[in-house]
Amino acid sequence: TASFGLILLLFRKRILHFSDLKSAPPIRAILPLLRTGVVLSIRTLSILSTVSFATATAARMGTANIAAFEITRQLWALFARLFDAISVTAQSLLPVELGR
């Protein structure tokens, strides 16, 4: 739904045209994106498999252990998103400050 809204906005502002969608981009333009995509996919799969393995291990240990693990996992997710937001802000502000 958000993607559809963004595409609709791009069409309305005349930034994107239907003729742009008729042919695929050249492979040389796509290769850098594919390399980055592979690295991000490996990262995501390793995080998901690690968390899945840890959840399964905690579930075998009993109810109290799975509850403690879930609390810890929720705190980890909270701080991961918090630090990610801070790093995005720092990455956008740093070039501005260095340019002065």
Rosetta blueprint (number, residue, H / E / L):
1 T L
2 A H
3 S H
4 F H
5 G H
6 L H
7 I H
8 L H
9 L H
10 L H
11 F H
12 R H
13 K L
14 R L
15 I L
16 L L
17 H L
18 F H
19 S H
20 D H
21 L H
22 K L
23 S L
24 A L
25 P L
26 P L
27 I H
28 R H
29 A H
30 I H
31 L H
32 P H
33 L H
34 L H
35 R H
36 T H
37 G H
38 V H
39 V H
40 L H
41 S H
42 I H
43 R H
44 T H
45 L H
46 S H
47 I H
48 L H
49 S H
50 T H
51 V H
52 S H
53 F H
54 A H
55 T H
56 A H
57 T H
58 A H
59 A H
60 R H
61 M H
62 G L
63 T H
64 A H
65 N H
66 I H
67 A H
68 A H
69 F H
70 E H
71 I H
72 T H
73 R H
74 Q H
75 L H
76 W H
77 A H
78 L H
79 F H
80 A H
81 R H
82 L H
83 F H
84 D H
85 A H
86 I H
87 S H
88 V H
89 T H
90 A H
91 Q H
92 S H
93 L H
94 L H
95 P H
96 V H
97 E H
98 L H
99 G L
100 R L
